[in-house]
Amino acid sequence: MADLFTAPLRADAEFKRLANAIREGVTPCSVFGVSDSQKPHMTAALASSRPVLYVTYGPERAEAAANDLAVYLGREAVVLPARQTLLGAQMRSRETDYQRVAALCRLLDGETVVCADVEALLQSTARPAELKQARLTLDLSSHMEPVRLAELLVRMGYIQEEPVQGQGQYAVRGGIVDIFPVGFENPVRVEFFDDEIDSIRLLDAVT
């Protein structure tokens, strides 16, 4: 389906000149006369051969571009949001922090198309190596006591809440640890037998 949208553009002589210049490192290249609706189309055609960073002048445009790119690419594009500060510098929106971390994790996992506005790009973030070290992977072969898992979650910035209701929260009840991972739509229940993980399953965040 993605080729259906981008193949005609890749066959255009002027687009071939642009793609060849980028491929050979003859950059930066300037393109004129392209409307906002056409930019994601051109970006999707270029993304078939190399990573793409799509920069916009505002967060709404970044979201709109990501939605358009999803149609052309046949997969979801990453939106890197800017951290939001509330009431001056005293409070910061944890929701946008979580969205930002989730976007960065997708980049670590190999996603190559990113949409972001200028403000989001100007904000500093963790280095890739630091982010990799901060990730925690659990499976049925993992050995860890529930108390140790809770300690690691606190170090990662998670908040204890009973029951878990939003991303970045966890709860411990004996040999059961509920975690609402950043980037997930639902929490996860990890059940232990001594220091072995017996089961891992998704929970319904509503019920």
Residue, then its C-alpha position, 0 to 999 in steps of 0.5 A: m500500500a505504501d508503494l502505491f502512494t510513493a512510487p509515482l513520486r519516486a519516478d518523477a525526474e525532479f524527485k530523482r535529482l533530489a533523492n540522488a543529491i541526498r544519497e550522495g551527500v550533496t546537502p543541504c538541498s532546498v525544495f520550493g513550491v511544495s504545499d504543507s499537504q505535499k510535504p509528508h508525501m515527499t518525506a515518505a518517498l525519501a524515507s524508503s531509503r534513509p532515516v528522516l527527521y521532519v521538523t515543524y513550526g509547532p506541535e500541532r503541525a508535527e502531529a498532523a505530519a505524523n498522521d499523514l506519514a502513517v498513511y503514506l508509509g503504512r506504519e505509525a511515525v514517531v512524534l517527539p513532543a516538547r516537555q511542558t512546564l505548568l505554573g512557571a518553573q514549579m510544575r512540569s507535565r509528567e504526561t508529556d515527559y512520558q510521551r517523550v521517553a516513549a518516543l525516544c525508546r521507539l528510536l532505540d528500537g529502530e524507528t527511522v521517521v520522527c516528527a518534532d517541532v523546533e521547541a522539542l528539538l531544542q530541549s536536551t535529553a538523555r544520551p542513547a547509551e544512558l537510555k538503554q541502561a535505564r530500560l528494564t526488560l522482564d520475561l519468564s526467565s527473569h529472576m528478581e524479588p518483588v522488592r528489588l523490582a520495586e526499588l528499580l522502578v523507583r530509580m526509574g522515576y515510577i511512583q507507587e500508587e494503589p491501584v495503578q491508574g496511569q503511566g509511570q505508576y506501580a503497585v506491590r502486593g506480596g508476590i504481585v507487582d502491577i506496572f503501568p509502563v511508559g508508552f503502554e495503553n494498559p498496565v502489566r501484572v507480574e506475578f512472582f513465585d519466590d524470586e522467579i516470575d511466574s506470569i506476565r499479563l496485561l490488565d484492563a486500565v478501566t476495570 
